Amino acid sequence: MIAAIRNILKRNLSPESFHQVSSWWWCGKYYLPHRAVSKLVRRPPLVHGSPSELRMALESINTFAPTSMCRIMTKHGSDKGNSWHNYTTVYSALFGPLRGRVRRIFELGLGRDHPQLAADIGTDGVAGASLRGWREIFPHADVYGADIDRSVLFKEGRIATFYCDQLDKQAIQDMWSQSELQQPMDIIIEDGLHTYEGNISFFVNSIDHVRKEGYYVIEDITQTDLAHWYSNLDKLEQQYTNCAFALLQLPSAFNSYDNNMLVAQKTSDRPL
């Protein structure tokens, strides 16, 4: 019955209205009950990495407790804070105190529903959903995004997007050479190809574009790729001594596939 009602609403509402209704349903079924129960239940992430203030802050998060950022992202159609992913519990802890200060945020991967491409946001996905969520979360920020799929690129109030192939070093450099992307970012989110090769390719060619004390996050690390991160995290820490790293496994009753993320914080601007 619920699936039938959902399909009727999807056919008869605009994508924006459909996600607004879906967010109300999610709020009643997930957000409010979890907010109440989270006073008693704690589910911190499993955090790997060398001891640091970043790691200590992340270990104290209760991923069971949804936040206002979860509601904002869900309202816009992003999966960052719904029952599939709970990244916004992490973002609330890290970025919450910065909401009035962030001026530039970038996210790779706009979301698309082309099955022939590696990343697939499914039939309910809305390209640019997360960018619109970031725009609401950071009211004084310019929001930038990029994707390999030129058909989903767009520009609207405080949002601009660009072409990028994250496996192509030259394409990444060409993107960062755009005039609008010359100043360093407060936050870079990598939500692109979701492979270790793609993660590393974009990281090594983009980390220099994060300002001091800014953040670089890789989302949707699969359980399979965790082994690569475990074996290479020490090397990454040794190579990028101007960054603190934390590899997170977020507990979830719904997602045992890719609810993992890497968080790096730029601790200095000194050359490597």
FIGU-89684 format. One record per residue (C-alpha): x, y, z. Coordinates in Angstrom, 3 decimals, decimal comma. Layout:
% residues N
> px  py  pz
> X  Y  Z
...
% end
This chain:
% residues 272
> px  py  pz
> 0,000  0,000  0,000
> 2,765  2,456  0,946
> 4,642  1,699  -2,287
> 1,479  2,254  -4,332
> 0,795  5,630  -2,673
> 4,411  6,609  -3,189
> 4,252  5,805  -6,919
> 1,025  7,808  -7,322
> 2,613  10,822  -5,622
> 5,734  10,539  -7,742
> 3,706  10,469  -10,957
> 1,581  13,471  -10,011
> 4,005  15,774  -8,215
> 7,034  17,716  -9,374
> 10,364  16,276  -8,175
> 10,649  19,127  -5,663
> 7,147  18,564  -4,265
> 7,651  14,792  -4,188
> 10,807  15,148  -2,099
> 9,087  17,643  0,189
> 6,303  15,131  0,876
> 8,877  12,336  1,239
> 10,794  14,394  3,781
> 7,626  14,846  5,882
> 7,075  11,083  5,811
> 10,750  10,493  6,702
> 10,515  12,998  9,547
> 7,598  11,126  11,117
> 8,968  7,640  10,568
> 12,683  8,183  11,182
> 13,725  11,643  12,380
> 11,417  12,220  15,343
> 11,604  8,661  16,772
> 15,388  8,607  16,465
> 15,707  12,029  18,074
> 13,742  10,790  21,068
> 15,488  7,436  21,426
> 18,959  8,918  20,865
> 18,824  10,273  24,416
> 19,281  6,654  25,503
> 20,991  4,999  22,514
> 24,509  5,887  21,357
> 26,142  4,552  18,197
> 29,529  6,201  17,681
> 31,448  5,561  14,459
> 34,455  3,267  14,337
> 37,334  5,644  13,619
> 40,769  4,703  12,278
> 43,805  6,967  12,003
> 46,594  8,441  14,075
> 45,587  10,203  17,315
> 44,458  13,768  16,631
> 41,889  16,332  17,699
> 39,939  15,433  14,561
> 39,780  11,768  15,514
> 38,721  12,590  19,089
> 35,916  14,833  17,834
> 34,638  12,166  15,443
> 34,721  9,401  18,056
> 32,306  11,382  20,238
> 29,539  11,595  17,590
> 26,285  9,724  18,069
> 25,383  8,610  14,545
> 21,996  7,431  15,809
> 20,876  11,020  16,524
> 19,605  12,815  13,388
> 20,185  16,558  13,113
> 18,807  19,607  11,341
> 21,306  19,001  8,540
> 19,741  15,562  8,038
> 16,348  17,199  7,546
> 17,699  19,792  5,115
> 19,484  17,264  2,913
> 16,499  14,898  2,908
> 14,165  17,771  1,997
> 16,257  18,508  -1,100
> 16,388  14,850  -2,179
> 19,937  14,002  -1,042
> 20,718  10,661  0,619
> 23,392  12,133  2,928
> 21,102  12,249  5,933
> 18,313  9,745  5,375
> 18,065  6,166  6,555
> 20,534  4,927  3,904
> 23,423  7,216  4,897
> 23,917  9,173  8,110
> 26,795  11,396  7,022
> 25,015  14,521  8,193
> 25,483  13,416  11,801
> 29,220  13,781  11,112
> 28,791  17,007  9,166
> 26,709  18,532  11,949
> 29,530  17,957  14,421
> 32,272  19,222  12,093
> 30,522  21,982  10,162
> 27,797  23,096  12,562
> 29,995  25,702  14,297
> 31,066  26,969  10,833
> 27,634  27,524  9,276
> 27,945  31,296  9,341
> 31,628  31,335  8,339
> 31,923  28,983  5,368
> 32,274  30,970  2,147
> 33,227  28,318  -0,437
> 32,224  24,669  -0,641
> 32,764  22,213  -3,505
> 31,267  18,778  -4,162
> 32,277  16,327  -6,885
> 29,360  14,225  -8,117
> 26,007  15,869  -8,769
> 23,960  12,685  -8,895
> 22,375  11,267  -12,002
> 20,031  8,529  -13,108
> 21,799  7,191  -16,190
> 22,252  3,414  -15,607
> 25,067  3,247  -18,183
> 27,262  5,395  -15,946
> 29,025  3,945  -12,909
> 27,302  6,098  -10,304
> 23,537  5,786  -10,118
> 21,286  7,754  -7,808
> 18,296  5,628  -8,696
> 14,826  6,536  -9,836
> 14,233  9,069  -7,048
> 17,535  10,892  -7,364
> 17,687  14,617  -8,050
> 20,841  15,948  -9,701
> 22,233  18,799  -7,634
> 20,247  17,890  -4,505
> 23,258  18,042  -2,205
> 24,425  21,359  -3,648
> 21,050  22,896  -2,869
> 21,264  21,410  0,598
> 24,699  22,956  1,152
> 23,364  26,307  -0,077
> 20,704  26,245  2,632
> 23,066  24,983  5,326
> 25,711  27,638  4,555
> 23,769  30,845  3,849
> 26,866  32,944  3,071
> 28,673  30,390  0,876
> 29,159  30,038  -2,846
> 28,549  26,390  -3,731
> 30,439  24,663  -6,534
> 30,064  21,213  -8,044
> 31,406  19,042  -10,838
> 30,459  15,895  -12,698
> 31,563  13,795  -15,668
> 28,012  13,923  -17,029
> 27,665  17,259  -18,815
> 23,880  16,839  -19,064
> 23,412  17,427  -15,313
> 25,547  20,568  -15,065
> 23,627  23,694  -14,105
> 23,951  27,179  -12,663
> 21,563  28,964  -10,314
> 21,672  31,273  -7,313
> 25,025  30,808  -5,507
> 25,608  27,480  -7,325
> 27,934  26,863  -10,288
> 28,972  23,496  -11,722
> 31,745  22,285  -14,012
> 32,812  19,269  -16,047
> 35,364  16,906  -14,495
> 36,607  13,360  -15,093
> 38,144  12,384  -11,767
> 40,302  9,673  -13,359
> 41,930  12,208  -15,697
> 44,603  14,365  -14,053
> 44,471  16,939  -16,844
> 40,690  17,208  -16,626
> 40,955  17,842  -12,877
> 43,606  20,503  -13,415
> 41,522  22,128  -16,164
> 38,553  22,288  -13,815
> 40,547  23,907  -10,999
> 41,927  26,436  -13,500
> 38,453  27,965  -13,948
> 38,352  31,556  -12,730
> 35,561  30,878  -10,207
> 37,629  28,127  -8,549
> 40,843  30,020  -7,955
> 40,326  30,751  -4,264
> 40,766  27,843  -1,780
> 37,735  25,943  -0,549
> 36,581  25,715  3,043
> 35,184  22,240  2,314
> 35,590  19,722  -0,517
> 33,246  16,716  -0,643
> 34,084  13,859  -3,006
> 30,911  11,947  -3,878
> 31,935  10,831  -7,336
> 32,999  7,487  -8,764
> 33,105  5,531  -5,464
> 36,216  3,512  -6,300
> 39,576  3,602  -4,538
> 41,292  4,550  -7,793
> 38,867  7,427  -8,358
> 39,107  8,578  -4,725
> 42,906  8,762  -4,760
> 43,058  10,374  -8,206
> 40,847  13,267  -7,195
> 42,382  13,618  -3,731
> 46,002  14,015  -4,825
> 44,984  16,534  -7,494
> 42,613  18,536  -5,272
> 43,797  18,575  -1,649
> 45,924  21,682  -2,346
> 42,685  23,555  -3,067
> 41,548  23,255  0,564
> 42,396  26,179  2,829
> 44,211  25,776  6,135
> 41,883  24,182  8,726
> 39,462  23,295  5,939
> 38,046  19,810  5,314
> 38,247  17,233  2,538
> 35,744  14,358  2,734
> 35,400  11,196  0,654
> 31,941  9,626  0,881
> 30,529  6,202  0,019
> 33,653  4,095  0,550
> 32,515  0,526  -0,066
> 33,216  -2,364  2,281
> 35,420  -3,874  -0,442
> 37,541  -0,718  -0,733
> 37,980  -0,400  3,026
> 40,787  -2,948  2,805
> 42,703  -0,614  0,458
> 42,216  2,289  2,849
> 43,307  0,241  5,868
> 46,543  -0,774  4,164
> 47,315  2,679  2,747
> 46,157  5,081  5,460
> 49,575  5,143  7,130
> 51,234  5,975  3,796
> 48,746  8,778  3,206
> 49,456  10,230  6,656
> 53,207  10,065  6,042
> 52,924  11,713  2,631
> 50,479  14,466  3,623
> 51,929  15,602  6,912
> 49,954  18,845  6,735
> 46,672  16,934  7,145
> 44,962  14,986  9,912
> 43,116  11,891  8,654
> 40,263  9,809  10,020
> 38,646  6,814  8,331
> 35,094  6,261  9,581
> 32,795  3,255  9,550
> 29,323  4,540  10,423
> 26,924  2,059  12,029
> 23,605  1,712  10,228
> 20,723  -0,725  10,430
> 19,984  -0,091  6,743
> 23,337  0,078  4,945
> 26,239  -2,327  5,326
> 27,554  -1,629  1,819
> 29,046  1,854  1,593
> 28,330  3,796  4,779
> 31,990  4,708  5,244
> 33,924  7,938  4,747
> 37,378  9,494  4,948
> 37,752  12,902  6,600
> 40,921  14,960  6,215
> 41,525  18,320  7,855
> 44,239  20,641  6,588
> 46,362  21,504  9,606
> 48,814  23,811  7,818
> 49,620  25,281  4,413
> 53,279  24,324  4,530
> 54,594  22,537  1,410
> 54,764  18,771  1,502
% end
